[in-house]
């Protein structure tokens, strides 16, 4: 299985967030997973919708793709790279091991 080449750890993503660079954290889990717990500035874009919604992303941005374990985000990173995005990083191990800031979506 081909894997996306650029991988960063959860800790490295935390450092990027602290630097406030112009980045996109792209959460490719399902909406329900995202609602339950996500990184505050992460953008929800489920893997199944990625190809239809790629035009919502700025092609020159640094994009950090995250899922629960790093496998869906790996696939998403490959799709983005194939579509011409050059600064795409897969975050591993992802939300299953995330210790940084997180929040729930409140829709009661």
C-alpha positions, 0 to 999 in steps of 0.5 A, a space after each residue: 500500500 502506498 503511503 503519503 510521504 509527508 507525515 507529522 506527529 501530533 506533537 509537531 502539529 501542536 507546535 505548528 498551531 502555537 506558531 499561528 501559521 496560515 494553515 488548515 487542519 482538515 479533519 476527514 472523519 465522519 461528522 458525528 466523530 468530529 462533533 464528539 471531539 475535535 481540534 478547535 480550529 479544525 475544519 470538518 470535511 469527511 473523506 467521502 466528500 473530499 473530492 467534491 469539496 476540494 475547491 473549498 481549500 486554498 491550494 497554497 495553504 499548508 494542510 494538516 490532515 487528521 483522522 482517528 488513527 492516520 489511515 483515512 487522513 493518509 488516503 485524503 493526503 494522497 488525494 489532495 496531493 494528486 489534485 495538485 496540493 503540494 503542502 499536505 501533511 498526514 498527522 499520525 497517530 491522529 485523534 485517537 492519541 490527541 492530547 492537545 486542545 479539543 472541543 465538542 460541537 454543541 447542538 443540543 
